[in-house]
């Protein structure tokens, strides 16, 4: 990988590693707008300040937008969530395999 590619992935991972960042994106994956309150319930455990910070960061990154009905994914945000959806299948297999080892 080139240093430019490394820089890009490092920037993306830094954004996604922030507490609740992926949960916010995941909560919006169905395409339905969500208000701040609904997102807070969907994400679970996030303080209003933390959620507000994640929303601002995700908006600045171009992954979500805010309209009259609430927050939704942008096309790049939907693309990212689509790529992250492979984690759901992996997580299911991983949890099942871990359960067999105990």
Buried (B, 14 or more C-beta within 10 A) or exposed (E): EEEEEEEEEEEEEEBBEBBBBBBBBBBBBEEEBBEBEBBBEBBEEBEEEBBEBBBEBBBEBEBBBEEEEBBBBBEEBBEBBEEBEEEEEEEEEEEEEEEEEE
